[in-house]
């Protein structure tokens, strides 16, 4: 997934939470934007290492949505979870 500077930031956490809750096999535009935003933050800051709680605060998400996003990015090999529970850039990130 390539990142561009013109990607809009998702600001309505409630909207994203609803989308993440109801997401099926398709990725909705708002969820795709959130995934791209989080991936972009990790690309811009290669040493970024966050716990779920830190990621929730940074991106203004609830636990469920934040976990969903982090898990999706692990599945895409963009992120990986360390043994201490933090999320860092993965092999494809």
N, C-alpha and C positions, 0 to 999 in steps of 0.2 A: 504494500500500500504506500504510494508516494504522497508526501505531504507538500502542500503549497501554503504560501503565506495568506492567501485569500480565504481560507477555511473559516466559516463563521463559528463562533463559540456558542455552545448551548448554555443558556443562562437560566432556563426554567427547569429546576430539578424535578418538580412535580410532574411535568410533561414527560421527561426522560424516565422517571420512575414508572409511570403508567405504561410507557412503551416497552421498557425492559420486562415488566410484569407480563405483558401480553404478546411478547415477541414469539413468533413461530419460526419457520424455516427461513423467512425473508428478513433482511435487515432493513429497518425503516430508515428514512433520511435522517431523522433526529438522532437515532442510535448510532448510525454510521458517523455522523458528525462528532458525537461524543467519543467514539472509538478512535477516530482520527485525531481528535484533540489530545486525548491521553497519550496516544502513540507519539504525537508530535512533541509533547512535553518531555517524554523520555528521550527522544532523538536530540532535542535541543540541549538537554542536560544529561550527558552520558553517564555520570556518576549518580544519578538520582536513585535513591533507595528508600522506598516508602512502605510503611505498614498499611493495613486496610484503614485503620483509624486516621492516619495521616492523609491518605489519599481521599478519604471522605471529606475531610476539612478543606483540603486543597481545591477540590473540584466541586464542593457543595453538594455532595450526593449522600443519599442514605446508604446504609450498610448493604442492603439487597442489591441496589443498582451498582454500587461500587464493586461488589464481589462479582457480579455478572460481567462487568466490563473487564476487570482484571483477569477473570477466568477466560473470557473470549480472547484476550490478547495473549494469554499463555497458550491456548489452543492454536493460535496463529503463529506461535513461536516468536512473537514480538517481545514478550516478557517471560521471565522465569521467577519462581519463588525460591528464596534461599531457605536453608534449614532453620534460620532464625525467624522466618515468616515474612521477611520483607520482599518487595517486588522490585526487580531490577531488569535492565534490558537483557533480552534473550539472544539466542544465536542469530535470529533474523531481524532483530531490532536495531 
